[in-house]
Amino acid sequence: MPANFDEIRDQQRDTWDRFSTGWQKWDELVLGWLAPFGDAMLRLSNLREDMHVLDVAAGTGEPGLTAAALVPLGDVTVTDLSERMLAVAAENAARRGLTNFKTKVCDAGALPFLNAGFDSVLCRFGFMFFPDIALAAREFARVAKPGARVCAAVWSGPDKNPWATTIMSTIARHVEIPAPPAGSPGLFRCAPSGLMRTAFEEAGLTDISEEEVSSIMTHQSPERYWDFMTDIAAPVVAGLAKADTATQAQIRNEVLSLARQSIHDGKVRLSSTATVIVGTR
């Protein structure tokens, strides 16, 4: 793996380790918000009770945790770069009484598993962070058994995801954020039409299909939305760090004002949309 890929991987491991506390704090909200995407992936994966399932870049455990309950005679292995995030996943599994759930710290571009070992491979919102999307897709195909389904969820474009752009666009209006090099990891990196389909095709997957899925992020107040995003989103924290105290306060006020415009039935409701893509090994 090229040196710059190693740097990206190491940087991301450090970031996720540092933000693991925030993700644990907001885990219940995140699990509910992202559940529709994981549910769609599990539906398209056609799980059976005796399957061996791999969930890559699973963070605090989903959709692997839900998959474990669906394969009582099988098992689920979840991976992530961050040992701290996986510690939260293991706690979640223990709390649910799942005994067929295990974790493994590893890189998606170099999975430490034998060829053709899994009946299903999942990856919810991981591809956008991988240094090499094509390499990861090939690894997913390598460890999948013939006939196994490989399924991923990736964010659609910014216009369909105000849960993120409400705060990130505000920061960008006040702080100069250099454009990342083309192909760099980022939230909407996998949004371009055909990008994930091509990666799956080149990895040797067939019967590829895509489905758009939406969910609503719900917060009790604009202030809770602000607290959530500044606890779990590394780009938000990095952007705010570039602003002085007065500018940070101005950004916060503008974000709260925008969030108030999304209040329905007394709560802040921000839409989120992703593409779920599935292919067969």
C-alpha positions in Angstrom: 0.0 0.0 0.0 1.5 3.4 -1.0 2.8 5.5 1.9 0.1 8.2 1.5 -2.5 5.5 2.0 -0.8 4.5 5.2 -0.9 8.1 6.4 -4.6 8.3 5.6 -5.3 5.1 7.4 -3.2 6.1 10.5 -4.8 9.5 10.6 -8.3 8.0 10.4 -7.5 5.5 13.2 -6.4 8.4 15.4 -9.5 10.4 14.5 -12.0 7.6 15.3 -10.2 6.8 18.5 -10.5 10.4 19.6 -14.1 10.7 18.7 -15.2 7.3 20.1 -16.4 8.9 23.3 -18.7 11.2 21.4 -20.1 8.3 19.3 -20.7 6.3 22.5 -22.5 9.3 24.1 -24.8 9.6 21.1 -25.0 6.0 20.2 -28.7 5.5 20.8 -29.6 8.5 18.5 -27.2 7.3 15.8 -28.5 3.8 15.9 -32.1 5.0 15.4 -31.2 7.5 12.7 -29.1 5.1 10.6 -31.3 2.0 11.1 -33.3 2.4 7.8 -30.0 2.2 5.9 -28.8 -0.9 7.7 -32.3 -2.5 7.4 -32.2 -2.0 3.7 -28.8 -3.6 3.5 -29.8 -6.6 5.5 -33.0 -7.1 3.4 -30.9 -7.0 0.2 -28.4 -9.4 1.7 -30.9 -12.2 2.0 -29.6 -13.4 5.4 -30.3 -17.0 6.6 -30.0 -18.1 10.2 -26.8 -20.1 9.7 -24.8 -17.5 7.7 -21.3 -16.2 8.5 -21.5 -12.4 8.1 -18.7 -9.8 7.9 -19.5 -6.1 8.6 -16.5 -3.9 7.7 -15.9 -0.4 9.2 -18.7 -1.1 11.6 -17.7 1.5 14.3 -20.0 0.9 17.2 -21.5 -2.2 15.7 -24.3 -1.7 13.3 -25.6 -3.2 11.1 -23.6 -6.2 12.4 -25.5 -6.2 15.7 -28.8 -6.5 14.0 -27.4 -9.1 11.6 -26.3 -11.2 14.6 -29.8 -11.5 15.8 -30.9 -12.7 12.4 -28.3 -15.4 12.1 -28.6 -17.3 15.5 -27.0 -20.4 14.1 -24.3 -18.4 12.4 -22.0 -15.6 13.5 -21.1 -12.0 12.7 -17.6 -10.5 12.6 -17.3 -6.7 12.7 -14.2 -4.8 11.9 -12.9 -1.3 12.2 -9.6 0.6 12.4 -10.5 1.9 15.8 -10.1 -0.4 18.8 -12.1 2.0 20.9 -15.0 2.1 18.6 -15.1 -1.7 18.5 -15.0 -1.7 22.3 -18.3 0.1 22.2 -19.6 -2.4 19.7 -18.7 -5.3 22.0 -20.5 -3.6 24.9 -23.6 -3.2 22.7 -23.4 -6.9 21.8 -23.1 -7.9 25.5 -26.0 -5.7 26.5 -28.2 -7.4 23.8 -27.0 -10.9 24.9 -25.5 -11.6 21.5 -23.0 -14.5 21.8 -22.4 -14.9 18.1 -20.7 -11.5 17.6 -17.0 -10.8 17.6 -14.8 -7.8 16.7 -11.5 -7.5 14.8 -9.3 -4.4 14.4 -8.1 -4.3 10.8 -7.8 -2.3 7.6 -10.5 -2.7 5.0 -7.8 -2.8 2.3 -6.1 -5.7 3.9 -8.7 -7.9 5.5 -7.1 -10.7 7.7 -9.5 -13.4 6.5 -9.2 -16.4 4.2 -10.7 -16.3 0.7 -14.4 -17.2 0.4 -15.1 -17.3 4.1 -18.2 -15.2 4.5 -21.8 -15.7 3.3 -22.5 -12.0 3.4 -20.3 -8.8 3.5 -21.7 -5.5 4.7 -20.3 -2.0 4.8 -22.4 0.9 6.0 -20.8 4.3 5.4 -17.3 3.0 5.3 -16.3 3.3 1.6 -16.1 7.1 1.8 -13.2 6.8 4.3 -11.2 4.1 2.5 -7.9 5.3 1.0 -8.5 3.1 -2.0 -12.1 2.3 -2.9 -11.3 -0.3 -5.6 -8.9 -2.1 -3.3 -11.5 -2.4 -0.6 -14.1 -3.7 -3.0 -11.7 -6.3 -4.3 -11.0 -7.4 -0.7 -14.8 -7.7 0.0 -15.2 -9.9 -3.1 -12.2 -12.0 -2.1 -13.5 -12.9 1.3 -17.1 -13.5 0.0 -18.2 -17.0 -0.9 -19.4 -17.7 -4.4 -23.0 -16.6 -4.4 -22.6 -14.3 -1.4 -24.0 -10.8 -1.5 -21.8 -7.8 -0.9 -23.7 -4.7 0.2 -22.8 -1.2 1.0 -24.4 2.1 1.8 -22.9 5.5 0.7 -24.2 9.0 1.2 -25.9 10.6 -1.7 -25.0 14.2 -2.7 -25.0 17.3 -0.4 -28.3 18.5 -1.7 -30.0 15.4 -0.2 -28.3 15.6 3.1 -29.1 18.8 5.1 -28.3 16.9 8.3 -24.6 17.5 7.3 -24.8 20.6 5.1 -26.7 22.7 7.6 -23.6 23.0 9.7 -20.8 22.3 7.2 -22.0 24.9 4.7 -22.3 27.5 7.5 -18.7 26.8 8.6 -17.5 27.1 5.0 -19.0 30.6 4.7 -16.9 31.8 7.5 -13.7 29.7 7.3 -11.5 29.1 4.4 -11.4 25.3 4.0 -9.0 24.2 1.2 -10.5 21.8 -1.3 -9.2 18.3 -0.7 -7.4 16.5 -3.5 -9.6 14.6 -5.9 -10.5 11.2 -4.6 -9.7 12.0 -1.0 -11.8 10.5 1.8 -14.9 12.6 2.5 -18.6 12.4 3.3 -19.8 12.7 -0.3 -16.9 11.1 -2.0 -18.9 8.1 -3.2 -22.0 10.1 -4.3 -21.1 10.5 -8.0 -23.3 8.4 -10.2 -21.7 5.1 -11.3 -18.7 5.3 -9.0 -19.7 2.5 -6.6 -21.2 0.4 -9.4 -17.9 0.6 -11.3 -15.9 -0.4 -8.2 -18.2 -3.4 -7.6 -18.0 -4.5 -11.3 -14.2 -4.2 -11.4 -14.1 -6.3 -8.2 -15.9 -9.1 -10.1 -19.3 -8.7 -8.5 -22.4 -9.4 -10.7 -26.2 -8.7 -10.5 -25.5 -5.3 -9.2 -28.4 -3.1 -8.2 -28.8 0.2 -6.4 -31.6 1.6 -4.2 -32.0 5.1 -2.7 -33.0 5.1 1.0 -33.8 8.1 3.2 -34.1 8.7 6.9 -34.8 11.6 9.2 -32.3 12.8 11.9 -34.3 14.0 14.8 -33.2 16.3 17.7 -35.1 17.7 20.6 -33.8 21.2 19.9 -31.4 23.2 17.6 -28.9 23.2 20.5 -28.9 19.4 20.7 -28.2 19.3 16.9 -25.2 21.6 17.5 -24.0 19.5 20.4 -24.3 16.3 18.4 -22.5 17.5 15.3 -19.6 19.0 17.4 -19.3 15.8 19.3 -19.2 13.2 16.5 -18.2 15.0 13.2 -14.4 15.4 12.8 -14.8 17.8 9.8 -17.0 20.1 11.9 -14.5 20.2 14.8 -11.6 20.8 12.4 -13.5 23.6 10.6 -14.5 25.4 13.9 -10.9 25.1 15.0 -9.9 27.5 12.2 -12.2 30.2 13.5 -11.6 32.6 16.4 -14.0 32.7 19.4 -16.2 35.5 17.9 -16.6 33.7 14.6 -17.3 30.4 16.3 -20.2 32.1 18.2 -21.5 33.6 14.9 -21.4 30.2 13.2 -23.2 28.6 16.1 -25.9 31.3 16.0 -26.4 30.9 12.3 -26.6 27.1 12.6 -29.2 27.3 15.4 -31.2 29.7 13.2 -31.1 27.3 10.3 -32.0 24.4 12.5 -35.0 26.2 13.8 -36.3 26.4 10.2 -36.4 22.6 10.2 -38.5 22.2 13.3 -41.7 20.2 12.8 -43.9 18.9 15.5 -41.6 20.5 18.1 -38.4 18.8 17.0 -35.6 19.5 14.6 -36.0 17.1 11.7 -33.2 16.9 9.0 -33.4 14.6 6.1 -30.6 12.2 5.0 -30.3 10.1 1.9 -28.0 7.3 0.8 -27.6 4.8 -2.0 -27.5 1.2 -1.0 -25.7 -1.0 -3.6 -25.5 -4.8 -3.6 -23.7 -7.2 -5.8 -23.2 -11.0 -5.9 -19.9 -12.7 -5.8 
